Amino acid sequence: MKTSVVKKITFCAAHRLHNPQWSEEKNKIIFGKCNNPHYHGHNYELHVKVTGEIDKDTGFVMDLNVLSEIIKSNIHKKFDHKNLNLDVEEFKTLNPTAENIAVVIYNILRPKIQMHLDLQIILYETPRNYVVYPEK
């Protein structure tokens, strides 16, 4: 029977939602205050969920210390206290919506976690708004 382990971290980051193909007016209508040209920030809460069979020898689905180090070195270091639009390469041409941030995090972590384990990203942009990727 499959079991899941979840590691939770937080990071603070600024971003601006903006589509350069659109007029300033359309960007303001679609993205509202999230289109602030001076950016705005969030205290993101990231849940990294790994699902698989419990290993008979260790009793782990995945060692949470290993998962923690993978997240710390590949996500926290890259995203925490950064302007996502300016400081994170993936968002130079990709709108840093919560949905896109979750997909980018997944794509960064997926090659670092054994392929027989399922990976799911849950990203809270606010306590009431969050994204799940991939949705199962």
N, C-alpha and C positions, 0 to 999 in steps of 0.2 A: 504494500500500500504506500502510495506517495505521501510525502510530508513536506511542508514548507518551513523554511527559516527566513526571517526578515531582519535586515539591518537597517536602522533608521539613522540618518544624519541630517543636519541642517546646514544651509549655506545662505549667505546674503549676497544678492547681486542686483545690479541695475540693468534696465533695458528700455528700449523704445520700440513700440509696435508701429511699423511704418512700411508701406509698399511704395518703393520709388517709382513704380510704373503709374501710380495714381497722382492726382492733384493733391495739393495740401488740404483743400476742402473735403475731398472724398476721404482722405486719411483721417481727418478730424471726425467726420461723421461715423466711419466704421470703427475706429479704435478709441475715440473719445479721449479721456485724460491719459490713456496709455500711449498716446501719440505725442506726448510732451517732448518738444525738441531738446529739452535739457535732461531727459530721461527720468525714470522713477525706479524705486527699488522694492524688493520683496525679501522677506525672510522665508525662503523655501524650505520645505520639509520633504526629504527624499526617503522613500522606503524601497529598498531593493529586496525583492522576494525571489528566493531560489527554491525550486521544488524538485524533488527526486526521491529515490528509495533511500532508506536509512542504511548506511554501510554497516555490515555485520561486525566488522572489526573495531571501528571507532565509535559507532553509535551516532555518527553525524550524517546529515544530508550533505553539509559542507561545513568545514571549520569556520566559525564566525570570526575568528581572529584573522584568518586569511582573507575572508570576504571584506572585513573592515579595512585591511591594508590596501586591497585592490581599490576600494571606493575612495579611501583617503588619498592615495597617490594619483589616481586617474580622474577623479571627479572633484573632490573637495578642493584640491590644489588648483585645479583648472578654473573652477567656477566661483569660489568663495571670494567675496569682496572684489568682484570684477564687474566691468561694464560689458555685458554679454555682446552687444553690438560691436564694440571696439576692441575688446581684449580676447575674445574667443573666436578662433579661426572659422569654425563651422558656421558662425552667425554673420560673417562678413557679407554673405549673399542669401542668408536664410532668416526669415522673420522669427525672432526669438519668443514665439508664443509658448505657453506652457506645453502645448502638444508637441511642438518641435523640439523643445528642450528635453522632454521625456524620450523622444525618439533618438536624439543625439546621445543622451546618456546610455540608452540601451545599446546603441551601435558601438560606443566606446567599451562598454563592459562585456558584451557578448563574447568577443574572442578571448577574454581573460578568464572565463568561467567554463568549466568542462561542458562539452556539447551535450552530454547525456542528461544534464540538468536543465530544467526550464528556468527562464529568467523573465521576470516581470518588473516593470518600473511603475511606482505610484509616486507622483509628484504633486505635492500641495503647494499651490501658489499663495493661497490664503487658507485660513482654517475651514472655509466653506467651499473653496474651489480647488478641485484636483483633477489630475489626468491619470489614466491607467493605460500602459502600453507594454506589450500588446494585450488587447482585450481577449480573454479566452472564452 
